[in-house]
Each structure stands twice: as C-alpha cells, then as structure tokens.
C-alpha cells in the first residue's frame, strides 16, 4: 500500500478508516476506552462536510444514527460495554428495519461499569445475542492498526451490501496503543455505496420489496417517496403485519441474508497452520500475544500455529473446522470466560481437544500465560 | 523501554515522540502504550515503548532494557522490572538511588540544567529524551525535531531544540 505513514492509536485508525469509507454522520456519547473516536470525529468530520452530534446518552446515539442512515448518510457510533448494553434496543430496531449502520464497541471489563480503563473481550456474545428475538448479526475485529483500518472499511461495505448493522468489537489495548498505519490511497480499497431505488417520484416505492438478488434498494427518507419504517414485523410497504407468511418470510430473510454469506464476510489471518500440532485460535489484542508466542516457539522447533479470526459473527464454522482438522490440540486464547471457545467447540470435530487459555483480570494475556497453559495441556507442567 | 514519572512531567508525550520518530523517520517498527486508570493519576505515570527492526506483536513491556524514572515513586515502583544489564536513567533532583541494581545507572541533573539554562520546566521531558537518545543512539536528534515540528507551535520549537541539545550534552561520553 502506498499511502501516508502515520503513528496513531487504534481508535484513530478506526476514525481514519470510517472517513475513508465515506462516513458523513456520527452521533455518540463518549466513554472510555472509545472516547478518542468521538473526540477525533468532532474535530474532523465537520471539516469534511459531515455532521458530528454529541447525544445525551447511548440510546439517543444509536437512534440518531438510524435516522440519519435512513436519510442516505453513512453512519457510525462508538461506545464501550455499558453504552453497548443501552444500545441493544436500537440495535434490534436497526436489524428489523434493515438500516445500514456501524457500531464500534471498544471492550472493557464488565459486567456493568466494570473496569473502565482495562482490557477485556467479554462482549463477544453480547454482540451476538444482546438483542432479543431471533436474528443474525455481523461483528468484526482486528489485532493491529492496518487491519483495524481495512476491517472498518469492510464494516461499512457489509452494512451497505446487506442492509444491516455491523459491530466493530475492538478492545482497550488495541484501541489505545500506538503503532504505524499506512493510510491507503483513495480508491485502494473498494467502497460499497448505498443502493438506491430507481423508482421515480410519483411512482409507488416498496421499501421492503426484494429485488431478484434479494437486495432492498433504499430511498432517502424525507425525499421523494413516502413510506413507513417500523420495528414491528412488516410487509413490503413497511406497514405492520401479523400475517404468518409475512412474519415467517421476514424472519427467514433477516437471518438468511447474513447466514448465506458467511464466506463472503469471513476475514481471518493464519500463521504456521499447515503442520501445527498445537493450533491457537485468537482475535483482537490477545491474538498479538498468541502470535508472539507462536513466532517464538517456532524458533524453538515446536509445531505451533495461529488462526486469527477477524470475523466473529457470523461465526466462520466451516473455516474453523477445516483449519483445525489436523491439529492435536486446539487452544482458544481470549480475555473472557470462553465465549469464542463455545463456538469453536461447536464447530470442530472432536471438541474434547479444545482448551481455553484466558485471562480475566483486566491485564493483557501474556505469551508466558499462554505458554504455561500449553505446557499443562501437553502434560509437561509449567 | 519504560518511561515513568508523575503526571504533568510529560513522560507519556516523550514516549510518543520517540516512538513516532522511530516509525516515521528511522524506518523502524515501534509500539507505544500507557497505563490508564487510578495508577496513571497522582502516583506514577508509565508509558511503554518497544522499538525494533522486526514486527512487534506483544505490545507491553515486561522487562525493559531502558528504564527512565523521573520521580522517587516511579523509581520505587519500577526499578525491579529492569532487565539485568539494562540502563536506568534517573533525574538527580527527583530520585535518590536506593539499593544497587544489576544495571548501568545514569543519574543526570536534567531538571536543574533545564531550569538553569532555559528556565521553563515544560521542556524537561525533551531534555530527558535528548539524554536517552544520546545514551542509546536509538534515533537521531533530527528525527525527534522533525516530529516536534509537526506537533508544537513554531514559537516553542527553539526551547525544545535547546532542551534536546542539553540532554544530548549531559549524556555525552556516557554512551555505549
């Protein structure tokens, strides 16, 4: 990549990527460890002709971006665990009404106000199931600033392509640390723009009538078409419906449009996987510790590898099953009580060989922590 | 390396400037992080910097090769972390060295020199940076200045340059 070299925090890499992706509306309520995102947006977004709004809370923040998105804007908000909890209602609405939006959750220790300034990866399952009712969701993460940039652009692209909220699940360590970022040139990463209806003014527009390819072209709300948007089950006009066929088809549509495109949304990296007897699976900042360990152990001739997941939801089960096939042991490295562990166990053959290497005390898991657990699994003691 | 001191001394700023200089002007890899929360207020402030010529994965410093302490408390908190054979840099006005550690200990009158020659405590951290790069040769002074040029108002550049030079001079003859 040929762009400008920068030395920035992860939060700033996310901001730069959102602006690159064409963000033009941000509403948020600052909260550690995501505050720098709101701070930088307030400074930079208006200069690009966009709108920054500081809201009274996180409920208002997500509602503001939903409304702005309907009017044709590319939108984002950023928060951390406590704010993400408040956003669940709006998130469900955005899923139901199919509103493209990006929600950044920079994870800190929880539950409740928890550990405001310390690292955690405890919101993985909240991202998946924090919203009530059956639904599908997209959640992405990254372990370095170059990947934060590209995955943030992916988040905007997926949100437009699939008309869905996309969650960026970062964590305190990756958000606050500084490292290099080569900002891609304009055009270097392809952008997906809003699919707008070709229905003319004065002609009936059906906001929830699928095209042949299943996609739903949008019309800027408040523009030339009048239509209804609701969190209730609705028909192709957007009006509430309890018709069992309509309900059945809409719920199927909401889950299928994500679940049928897992492969297209799967982002990952792999290191030394081919002959790995001991395969680590990790993501976010804990993947940095895992990669440190793997690189070091390889130099000592140990056959250890790493599968780094960047797409957490929809969970890339087929990928995980394939990559773990030849490993004797699979060790999930994460900073929670085993949230991705559950999905890995559900995906692989012989789940009894899957172990957890975790740390939940607000401190970044170290390569030595992981190494000790590997030794225990191998029966070598620490 | 670990930079430590108390809030307001600019140790975190100094750490960022050094790491940024390494990345933008020396073609090196660097990662900077800092402690947040209660431990970052009042007591001891700490910032970790790793500089390397190959990719850095684990971003925190467990055992620094270089430890800078600008207060007695930060010295008390962190000196035991220092890697055997490492380099400990302290300010002689703020830190009284306690028991000997298995490291090269360099006590420099950085604060006094800055107050004496410039009279502005805000460039204390840049003087410290001058001493550190003088001792370690990690980055060139010009690279530090290039970063400063993009981050501070032109009217302050001169005293920063003076402070950097003072630090370099204090460390002269003590380098590796």
Interface residues (C-beta under 8 A of the other chain):
Chain A: X5 X7 X32 X33 X116 X117 X118 X172 X173 X176 X177 X178 X179 X180 X285 X288 X289 X291 X292 X295 X364 X366 X367
Chain B: X16 X19 X20 X23 X24 X29 X30 X31 X32 X33 X34 X36 X37 X40 X56 X57 X58 X59 X60 X62
